[in-house]
Amino acid sequence: MKTGVVTAVIDLNEPDEALRPLTEFRPIGTLPFAGRYRLIDFPLSAIDNASIKSVGLFLPRSGRSVQDHLRSGAAWNLDALQGGVFTFPYIAEKDYDSPIVRSRYYDDYIQFLRKSDTQYTVIMGTSNVANIDINAVMAYHRLGNSRITTVYKQVNRNLVEANDWTLELSELGTTSSVVLAKNHHGDPNTEKLPLFMDVYFLETQDLIDMLVSASEAPNFRHLSQLLREAVLENNANAFEYTGYLSPITSIPRYFAANMAMLDENNYQALLFSSRPIQTKSKNEVPTFLAGDSRIESSLLGTGGYIEGEIDHSVIFRNVVVHRDAVVSHSIIMQGSKVSAGSTVRYAILDKGVVIGPNLTLEGTPEKPLIFSKNQRVFQAQGVRA
């Protein structure tokens, strides 16, 4: 299974309560983004761009959407004869009290890492939209004096939320700990905070030793907790990322991140730099635009049929917007339909939603209306934000 210097771990078990109902039947990693992508495309593309050929995916409670999106991993060049995508089943938290289940949790990681037989491991989450250069992180790690490297971005303080993870940095630029923003000990008058990007880079053997030690301890600890403790113990290296970043931890942030892609500068910087973002391809016809349709400042996926008006919106594949319908400042996911005469503003329509005729449905940027997967809406009662 050895295919290079680095192996990768993506843990899809991330807190998703603030993103429900969009994450009711999918993890954060398979949330649709920017008309054609999924959030997991960003760590997978970073892995591909670094020529990493072995990835361990630790599946969430609902893993069907993950496996449907990944398939063989060919879109990210992970379908090689050696290496590839290795998936590990979900383990329910309520079962961690069982010594057998707890042992399996650690053993899944340990066996994957041992078989990878690589010098380094990068561990990534899926809740940050970014275009990370893993090779640059590795070069920085090799120059540092610590056993572990973290990745952060300096973000304006007003954009950081109380429960975001941040780094506490020393005067030498190293990381002393990973703490919640509300507990950050830095100068409260500084304009920016070092927002942690849920990326760790370390020697594979060090990670194995950490997991073996945890498996023998009396109290269970998640990998994320083990890594935060390792940062505290080792005064970790801190790699500063300077590219585009949108954390996806809540509905308002998810909505704002998609709307930000309507800015050409953001779109190009994130998706079409020297490190392209790859996704599963769909061989479909372009979206049909009727002669009297009107499209302004929007992203349109393939296979759709548009007769009405679309303004500042993100439209995914196979969406139908009928005559005299208006979609404004909204996210319309795959296979949804807005019927004739209806107006939808500041809303998120999950896959397969049908909006009936002659309705006016309007949320706000801070609290967009949300329609669950396959929901049918034929009256306006009870759907306002």
N, C-alpha and C positions, 0 to 999 in steps of 0.2 A: 504493500500500500504506500510505501515511501515514494513521493513524487517531487519533493523540493525541500526548501529550507523552512518554510512556514506552513502550519496547518491552521484552520480556522474553526471557531465554535460560535454558533448563533443560537442563543436561547430565546425561544419565542414565548416563554412564560413571563409576560410583563404585565404590570398593573393596568387594567383596561376599564375600570369602573367609570371613569370620567368620560369615556368615549362610547358608552352604551346609549342607545340600542345598536349603534353601528358595529359594535364588537360582541353582540349577543351570540352570534354563530360563527364568528371569525376572530382570529387574533389581531393585534395591532399590525403585525407584519403583512397581512394580506388586505389591509385597507386600500382601496383604489386611490390613485393620486394622479393629478395633472392629465386626465383624459385617457391614459393608456397604461400607466405604471401601477405597481403595488409597492408598499413601503419596503418590503423585503428586497426589492430590486436594488436598493442603494447599498446595503452591505454586500450583497452578492456581486454587484458590479465592482465594488472596491476590491473584493477577493479576486475576481477575474482579472482586473487591471493590474494586480500585483502578481499574476501568474501562479496563484495558489490553486492547487488541484484537489485538495482534500478538505471537505467541510463536514462538520458534525452539526446536524440540526436537531435540537431538542424540542419536540413537538408540544403544543399546548393542548388544552382540553378538547378543542375542536380543531383537529388537524387536517380535515378533508380539504379545505380550501388551500392549505399549504401544499399538499401533495398534488392537487390539481394544477396549481400554478407552476410548480417546479418540474413536474414530469421527470425526465432523465437528467435535467440540469444542462441541456445542450445550449440554451440561450446564453449561459454564462461559461461555456466551455468546460463544464464539469462532468461530461459524459465520456471521459477518457477510460482506456482499458485499466489503468492503474489510478487509484484515488477515486474521486467522485463525491457524490452527496450521500452521507450516511445519516439516516433518521433514527431517532430514539423515542420511544413512546412516552406519553404523558404519565406522570405519577401524581395522583391526587394528594394535596397537602394533608388531608385528614389521615392519610396512611403512613405519614412519616414517623409516627410513634412506633410502628412495627420495625424491629431490628432488621428483618429480612428486606422490607421495602426500602429502608434507609440505606442498607448496604448496596442495593441495586442502583439507587440514585447515584452514589459515588462511583460504583463500578462501571456504569455506562460511560462516564467521562474518562475514567482511568484506562479502560480497555481501548477506547477510541484513540486516546493520546498515545498509548504505547504502540499501537499498530501503525500509527502515522509515522513514527520513527523520524520526526523532524526536530530541528534544533529549537524552533520558536513556535509559540501559539499566539494568535490574536483572538480576542473574545469581543464580540460585538452584539449590540441589541438592534432593534428595528424601529425604535420610536424617534429617531432623529433623521430628518431629511438632510443629507449632506453628501459631499463627494470627496471622500477621504483617500489620501495617497498612503497606502499601507507601506510601500517601499520607503517613503520618507520617514514614517514612524519607526521602521526598523533601523534605518541609518541613525536616527536620533538616539534610539535605544542603545545601539552599539557604542555611541560616544559618551553615554551617560555612565553614572557610577552606581546606579541602583539596579536591583533585580527585576523591577517592574516599571513600566511606563504607562502613563495615563494620557488621555487626549482631552483638550478643552478648547473653548472659544471665549474670548472676551466679549460679553454681551451687555448692552445698555441695561442698567439696573431696573428700569421701569418695565423691561420685557421679561424679567426673571420672576417666576412665581415662588411663593413661600416653600412649596414642597419639591422644587427642582433640586437636583443634586449639583453641588458646586465643589470646587477644589479650594483648599486653603493653601496658598503658595508662600514659600519662604522668600527671603530677599535674594537667594541664589536661584530662584525660579523652579525649585523642586516642590513636590506635593507632600504636605504633612498629613493631610487627611481628606476624605470625601465626606462632606456634610450637607445637610439640607440648607437651602438658602436662608431660611429663617433662623438657622443656628450659626451662620457664617460669622467669623470673628474679625473680618477685615474692617477697614475704615468705612463707616456707614455713609461717609460723604463722597466716596469715590463714585464716578459715573458708571463704571462697569464692574461686572462680576465674572469670574472664570467659571462658565457653565460647563459642567462635566458632560461628555458626549457618550458615556457608556461604552468606552473602548479601553481595553487593557492589552498590553503587549509584554510578554515575558518568556523566559526559557521554558520549554515544554517539561523538562524534568522537574523544575521548580514547581510547576503547576501540579504535576503528578504527586510530588511529595506533599504538597499542601492538601490534596484530596485524600491521600492515604492517611495523613494525620487526622483529618476531620472525620474520616470513617471510623476511627478508633476512639473518638471523643464521646463523652456521655450525652452531650446535647447536640441536636441537629442544627446545621447551618447551611443555608443555600450557598451556591457558588458565588453569587453576588456579594453576600456578606463576607465570605472568605476573602474575596479580592479586596474589599474595602479595608478589612483588617490588615491585609498584606501591605496596602499603601501606607497605613498608619505605622506599621512596624519597620518599613524599609525606606521611608523618606523618598518616595517614588520620583522618577523623572516625569516632567510635565511637558508634553508636546503641544504647542499652540497651533490650532487649526485656524486658518484665516479665510476660508471660503464661505460659500453660502450655507446657512444653517436654519432649519425650522424644527424645533421640538414639537412632537405630536403627542400631547398628553391629555388633551381635553377637546371637546367639540369646538369651542371658539378657536383654538389653535389649529385644529384640522381644517376648519373653514378658511381661516386667514391664510394658511400655507398654500391651499389650492388657489385662492384668489391672487396670491402673490405671483403665481406662475403666469398671470395675464400680463405682467410686466416683462417685456422682451429681454431686458437686461438680466433679471432673475432667472428667466427660463433658459437663456443661453449659458449663463454662468454655471448653473446647476447641471443641466442635462447634456450640453454639447461642448464641454471643455475638451482638453486633450485626453481626459479619462471619461469616455462615454458611459452613460447609464443604459444598460441592456434590460430588456424584458421579454417575456414570451410573445412571439410574433403571431399575428392573426392575418391570414390571407383573405382580406375582404375588400369589397368595392368601396370607393370613397362615399362619404355621405352625400345624399341627393339634396340639392337646394332648389326649391321651387322659384319661379321667376319673380314672384312678389314677396319672397322671404327677405328678412333683413338680419344681418349678422354684424355685431359690433364688438370688438375687443374680447373675443371668446376663443376657447380651445374646443375643437370638435373632433371626436373620434370617428372611426370608420363605420360604414354600414347603416347610417342613420337616414332619416327622412324628415326634412325640415320645410314646413310651409309657413310657419309663423315668424316671430321675432325673438332673437336671442341677443342679450346684452350683458357684457361682463360676466360670463358664466363659463363653467367647465362642463363640457358635455362628453360623456363616454360613448362606447360603441352601441350601435343598434337602437338609438334613441329616436322617438317619433314626437315631433311637435307640430300639431295640426294648425290649420288656418285660423288666423285671428287670435292665436295663443301667444302669450308673452312670457318669456323666461328671463329673469333679470337677477344678476348677482346671486346665482345659485349653482349648486353642484348636482348634476343629473347623472346617475350611474346607469350602467349597462341595462338595456332592454326596457327602460322606463318610457312612459307615454304621457304627454300633456294634451288633453283633448281641446277641441275647438272652443275658442272664446275664453279660455281660462288664463289667469295671470298668476304666476308663481315668482315671488321675490324673496330673497334672503332665505333660501331653503336648501335642504339636502334631501334628495330622493335616493334611497338605496336601490339596489337592483330590482327590476321588475315592478316598480311602483306605477300605478295607473291613476292619473288625476282626471276626474270626470269633466264634463263641459261646463262652461260659464261659471267657474269658481274664481274667487280672489283669495289667495293664500299668501300671507306676508309675515315674515319674521323680522329680525334685526341682525346686524353684523355680529353683535355680542351674543345673541340668542337666536340663531337661525331655526326655522321650523325643521323638524326631522320626521321623515316618513320611513317606516321600517320596511325591510325587504318584502316585496310582493304585496304591499298594502294597497288596497283599493279605496279611493277617496271620492265620494260623490256628493258630499255636503260639507260646508265650511265650518260647521259647529264643532267646537272642541279641538280645533287644530291650530289656533293662534298661539304665538309664543307668550 
